[in-house]
Amino acid sequence: MKNIVILGSTGSIGRQTLEVIDLHRDKFKLIALSARSNVDLLIEQAKKFRPQYVVITNGNTDKVRKELAGEKIEILEGYDHLSTIASLPQVDIVVTALVGFAGLIPTLTAIEHGKDIALANKETLVVAGEIVTRKAAENNVKILPVDSEHSAIFQCLMGEENSAVEKIYLTASGGPFRGMSRNDLQHITKEQALKHPNWSMGNKITIDSATLMNKGLEAIEARWLFGLRPEQIDIIIHPQSIIHSLVQFVDGSIKAQMGLPDMRLPIQLALSYPERLPNDFPRFNFMDYPQLTFEKPDTQVFRCLAIALEAMRKGGNYPCVMNAANEIAVYAFLSDQIGFLDIADIVEETLNKAEYIQSPDIDTYLECDRKARETAEQIILKKS
């Protein structure tokens, strides 16, 4: 029996993690849940799974207390309590399903207390990958990837030596605007951008997938997860989303991990590793996909990908700055303040205004994140 904490239980990954736990109640016990503001769903989840703790970081705590009265659940309020539940002594695995920079501090706290991490919050490694992976090694903590692409690489590397890796290929569907020109994207609406062709995800990651920023973030994450150099990471467009990623070895052979686009599969593996558990999820049928195709990404049209790959090569605080500016820009797009193509412009301008710091510590990352958000907000104000 593994004791689980979910940071961000009301989001897409959090909800699907609870589906997996519900399917394997003999294997997993839920200790704590957290939500930002979706208290209605949090209450429903708490009543079903009866964790020991729930945390609300920005919602109606009084309503939660009233609805859960008599449930023997301790209710905590505020962001700092994410670290409280992430470091509980009885916890084995912390699922970090928070969106954005908010995942960094609770994840580091969990690592410092020896908890394995099921990592869905890619921004944690984008912002501070060197520090996070070093802390994990020092505390003998496993970082188990939940992203489908990184889970695929992880599975391809099972039984292999990392030194045998020549290159990895992260696949991308291409999003809803694959094949379009910059002119086509001038008047894209958020409703159009939120219609991903293959995956059902939260709003922020769906927009990142539409701009291809998500693939750039995943490249940076892969660098730290698997100890790779930037030149060992490549991106290919695979519209069917069946091959989730590939590893090429020094002898030229390639391994690929395949399956239907279903996030419950990598979630289940991250929770159960090193065991594989049965399930009743839909199975892949080759006859349903007689052709699997591949393309090069168009970084002239989807500039966010080019910006992210350049930030990965430069390193230091640049990925942190880029991530902060992107978060601000995406939410500005979702609130109809800017256009779709403005996202890349805002990220690039914020990076150009930032001071480069080669070896930041955590306090420096926090300050860089704050300054980058302020800069991005100022740029958006000038545009509007």
C-alpha positions in Angstrom: 0.0 0.0 0.0 1.5 3.4 -1.1 0.3 6.5 0.7 -0.4 9.3 -1.8 -0.7 13.1 -1.7 -2.1 15.0 -4.7 -1.1 18.6 -5.1 -3.7 20.0 -7.5 -6.5 17.4 -7.3 -9.2 19.3 -9.1 -7.2 19.9 -12.3 -7.1 17.5 -15.3 -4.1 15.4 -14.0 -5.4 15.4 -10.4 -8.8 14.1 -11.5 -7.3 11.4 -13.6 -4.9 10.4 -10.7 -8.0 9.9 -8.5 -9.5 7.6 -11.3 -6.3 5.5 -11.1 -6.4 5.4 -7.2 -10.1 4.5 -7.3 -9.3 1.6 -9.7 -6.6 0.2 -7.3 -7.8 0.9 -3.8 -5.9 -2.1 -2.6 -2.6 -0.5 -3.8 -3.0 3.2 -3.0 -4.3 5.1 -0.1 -5.0 8.9 -0.4 -3.6 10.9 2.5 -4.2 14.5 1.3 -5.7 16.6 -1.5 -5.3 20.2 -2.4 -7.1 22.7 -4.7 -6.7 26.4 -5.5 -10.3 27.6 -5.7 -12.5 24.8 -7.0 -14.0 24.0 -3.6 -17.1 22.2 -4.9 -15.1 19.5 -6.7 -12.6 19.3 -3.8 -15.5 18.7 -1.4 -16.9 15.9 -3.7 -13.4 14.3 -3.9 -12.9 14.5 -0.1 -16.3 12.9 0.6 -15.5 10.0 -1.8 -11.9 9.3 -0.8 -11.8 10.6 2.8 -8.2 11.8 3.0 -6.7 12.9 6.3 -6.1 16.4 5.0 -7.4 18.9 2.4 -5.7 22.2 1.5 -7.4 25.2 -0.1 -5.0 27.8 -1.3 -7.4 30.5 -2.6 -11.0 29.4 -2.1 -14.0 29.4 0.2 -12.6 27.6 3.2 -15.7 28.2 5.3 -17.8 26.3 2.7 -15.3 23.4 2.8 -15.4 23.3 6.6 -19.2 23.3 6.6 -19.6 20.6 4.0 -16.9 18.3 5.5 -18.0 18.7 9.1 -18.0 15.3 10.7 -15.7 13.7 8.1 -12.6 13.6 10.3 -10.7 15.5 7.7 -8.3 18.3 8.8 -8.8 21.4 6.6 -5.8 23.7 6.0 -5.8 27.0 4.3 -3.0 28.7 2.3 -0.2 28.0 -0.1 2.3 27.2 2.6 0.3 24.2 3.7 1.0 22.5 0.3 4.5 22.0 1.8 2.9 20.7 5.0 1.0 17.9 3.3 3.9 17.2 1.0 6.2 16.4 3.9 3.9 14.3 6.1 5.8 11.4 7.6 3.3 8.7 6.4 3.5 9.8 2.7 5.3 7.8 0.1 4.6 9.6 -3.1 3.6 13.2 -3.9 1.8 13.8 -7.1 2.7 17.4 -8.2 -0.2 18.3 -10.5 -0.1 22.1 -9.8 0.1 24.5 -12.7 3.2 26.6 -13.3 5.8 28.0 -10.9 3.6 27.3 -7.9 4.8 23.6 -7.9 8.4 24.4 -7.2 8.6 25.0 -3.5 6.2 22.2 -2.4 8.1 19.8 -4.7 11.4 20.7 -3.2 10.0 20.4 0.3 8.7 16.9 -0.5 12.1 15.9 -1.9 13.9 17.2 1.2 11.7 15.0 3.3 12.5 11.9 1.2 9.2 11.6 -0.7 9.2 10.2 -4.2 7.7 12.6 -6.8 5.2 11.8 -9.5 5.9 14.8 -11.6 3.2 16.4 -13.7 4.4 20.0 -13.0 7.1 20.4 -15.7 7.7 24.0 -14.7 9.5 22.7 -11.5 12.3 21.3 -13.7 12.1 24.1 -16.2 12.8 26.7 -13.6 15.2 25.0 -11.3 16.1 21.6 -12.8 19.7 21.5 -11.7 18.8 22.2 -8.0 15.8 19.8 -8.0 17.6 16.9 -9.5 20.6 17.4 -7.2 18.4 17.5 -4.2 16.6 14.3 -5.4 19.9 12.5 -5.7 21.1 13.7 -2.3 17.8 12.4 -0.7 17.6 9.2 -2.7 14.3 10.3 -4.1 12.8 9.0 -7.4 11.3 11.6 -9.8 8.8 9.6 -11.8 7.5 11.4 -14.9 3.8 11.8 -15.5 4.0 13.7 -18.8 3.3 11.1 -21.5 6.5 12.0 -23.4 8.8 11.7 -20.4 7.1 8.6 -19.2 7.8 7.2 -22.7 11.5 8.0 -22.4 11.6 6.6 -18.9 10.0 3.3 -20.2 12.4 3.1 -23.1 15.4 3.5 -20.7 14.3 0.7 -18.4 17.1 -1.8 -18.4 19.4 0.5 -20.3 22.5 2.5 -19.3 22.1 6.2 -19.7 25.5 6.4 -21.2 24.2 4.4 -24.1 21.8 7.1 -25.1 22.7 9.1 -28.3 19.6 11.1 -28.6 15.9 11.3 -27.6 13.0 12.4 -29.7 10.0 14.1 -28.0 6.9 13.8 -30.1 4.3 16.5 -30.5 0.9 16.4 -32.1 1.4 19.8 -33.6 -1.7 21.2 -31.8 -4.8 22.5 -33.4 -2.9 24.9 -35.8 -0.4 22.5 -37.4 0.3 23.5 -40.9 -1.0 27.1 -40.6 1.0 30.2 -41.5 1.6 33.2 -39.2 -1.0 35.1 -41.2 -3.5 32.3 -40.4 -2.8 32.8 -36.7 -3.4 36.5 -36.6 -7.0 36.3 -35.4 -7.0 33.0 -33.6 -9.5 33.0 -30.6 -9.0 31.3 -27.3 -11.9 28.9 -28.1 -10.1 27.7 -31.2 -6.8 27.4 -29.3 -8.5 25.3 -26.5 -9.6 22.6 -29.0 -6.7 20.2 -28.9 -7.0 17.5 -31.5 -5.9 14.5 -29.3 -5.6 15.3 -25.6 -8.0 16.6 -22.9 -6.0 18.9 -20.7 -6.2 22.0 -18.6 -6.5 25.4 -20.2 -2.9 26.6 -19.6 -1.2 23.5 -21.0 -3.7 23.4 -23.9 -2.6 26.9 -24.9 1.0 25.9 -24.5 0.4 23.0 -26.8 -1.2 25.3 -29.4 1.9 27.6 -29.3 4.3 24.6 -29.1 5.8 26.2 -25.9 4.8 23.0 -24.2 7.2 21.1 -26.3 10.0 23.5 -25.4 9.2 23.2 -21.7 9.3 19.4 -22.1 12.7 19.6 -23.8 14.1 21.5 -20.8 12.4 19.0 -18.4 13.9 16.1 -20.3 17.3 17.6 -20.1 17.2 17.4 -16.3 15.2 14.2 -15.8 17.5 12.2 -18.0 20.8 14.0 -17.6 21.1 15.0 -21.2 22.9 17.8 -23.1 20.6 20.1 -25.2 22.0 18.8 -28.4 20.8 15.3 -27.5 17.1 16.4 -27.5 15.1 16.7 -30.7 11.4 17.5 -31.4 9.3 15.8 -34.1 5.7 16.4 -35.0 3.6 13.2 -34.9 0.0 14.1 -35.5 -1.6 10.8 -34.4 -0.1 11.0 -30.8 0.4 7.2 -30.7 4.3 7.1 -30.4 4.8 9.1 -27.2 8.5 9.5 -27.6 11.6 7.6 -28.7 15.2 6.9 -27.6 18.1 6.4 -30.1 21.1 4.6 -28.7 24.7 4.8 -29.6 24.5 1.7 -31.8 21.8 3.3 -33.9 18.9 1.3 -32.6 15.7 3.1 -31.5 13.1 2.3 -28.9 9.6 3.8 -29.0 6.8 3.7 -26.5 3.3 3.5 -28.0 -0.2 3.7 -26.8 -3.5 5.6 -27.0 -3.4 9.2 -25.8 -4.6 8.5 -22.3 -2.9 10.3 -19.4 -4.1 7.6 -16.9 -1.4 5.3 -18.3 1.7 7.3 -17.4 0.0 8.3 -14.1 -0.6 4.7 -13.2 2.9 3.7 -14.0 4.3 6.6 -11.9 2.3 5.5 -8.9 2.9 1.8 -9.2 6.5 1.7 -10.4 8.4 -0.6 -10.5 5.2 -2.7 -10.8 2.9 -2.6 -13.8 -0.8 -2.9 -12.8 -3.6 -4.2 -14.9 -6.5 -1.9 -15.9 -9.6 -1.7 -18.1 -8.5 1.3 -20.2 -9.1 1.2 -23.9 -6.4 -0.8 -25.9 -4.5 0.3 -29.0 -5.5 -1.4 -32.2 -3.0 -1.1 -35.1 -5.8 -1.4 -37.7 -7.2 1.9 -36.4 -4.0 3.7 -37.2 -2.7 2.2 -40.6 -0.4 5.2 -41.0 1.9 7.0 -38.5 3.4 10.2 -39.9 6.2 12.6 -38.8 7.1 16.2 -39.6 9.6 18.8 -38.6 8.2 21.5 -36.4 7.9 25.0 -38.0 9.8 27.2 -35.5 9.3 30.2 -37.8 5.5 30.1 -37.3 5.6 28.7 -33.8 8.3 30.9 -32.3 7.6 29.8 -28.7 9.3 26.5 -29.4 12.4 28.3 -30.8 12.5 30.7 -27.8 12.3 27.8 -25.4 15.0 25.7 -27.1 17.3 28.8 -27.1 16.6 29.3 -23.4 17.5 25.7 -22.7 20.9 26.2 -24.5 21.7 29.3 -22.6 20.6 27.9 -19.2 21.0 29.8 -16.0 18.0 31.9 -15.1 16.7 32.2 -18.7 14.3 29.2 -18.5 12.9 30.6 -15.3 12.3 34.0 -16.9 10.8 32.5 -20.0 8.4 30.3 -18.0 7.2 33.3 -15.9 6.6 35.5 -18.9 4.8 32.7 -20.7 2.5 32.1 -17.7 1.6 35.8 -17.7 1.1 35.9 -21.4 -1.0 32.8 -21.6 -3.4 34.0 -18.9 -3.6 37.4 -20.7 -4.5 35.6 -23.9 -7.1 33.5 -22.0 -8.6 36.7 -20.6 -8.8 38.4 -24.1 -6.1 41.0 -23.3 -3.7 40.0 -26.1 -3.7 38.0 -29.4 -2.3 34.5 -29.9 0.8 35.7 -31.7 1.5 38.2 -28.9 2.4 35.4 -26.5 5.8 34.7 -28.2 6.5 38.5 -28.5 5.9 39.0 -24.8 8.1 36.1 -23.8 10.9 37.2 -26.1 10.8 40.9 -25.0 10.8 39.8 -21.3 13.9 37.7 -21.9 15.6 40.6 -23.7 15.0 42.8 -20.7 16.2 40.3 -18.1 19.6 40.1 -16.6 21.4 36.8 -17.3 22.5 34.9 -14.2 24.5 31.8 -14.9 24.2 29.9 -11.5 21.1 31.0 -9.6 20.1 29.7 -6.2 16.5 29.2 -5.1 16.1 32.8 -3.8 17.5 34.1 -7.1 15.0 32.0 -9.0 12.1 33.4 -6.9 13.3 36.9 -7.5 13.8 36.3 -11.3 10.3 34.8 -11.5 8.8 37.9 -9.7 10.7 40.4 -11.9 9.8 38.5 -15.1 6.1 38.6 -14.2 6.2 42.3 -13.6 8.0 42.9 -16.9 5.6 40.8 -18.8 2.6 42.6 -17.2 4.1 46.0 -18.1 4.6 44.8 -21.8 0.9 43.6 -21.9 -0.3 47.0 -20.5 1.5 48.8 -23.3 -0.1 46.5 -25.9 -3.6 47.0 -24.6 
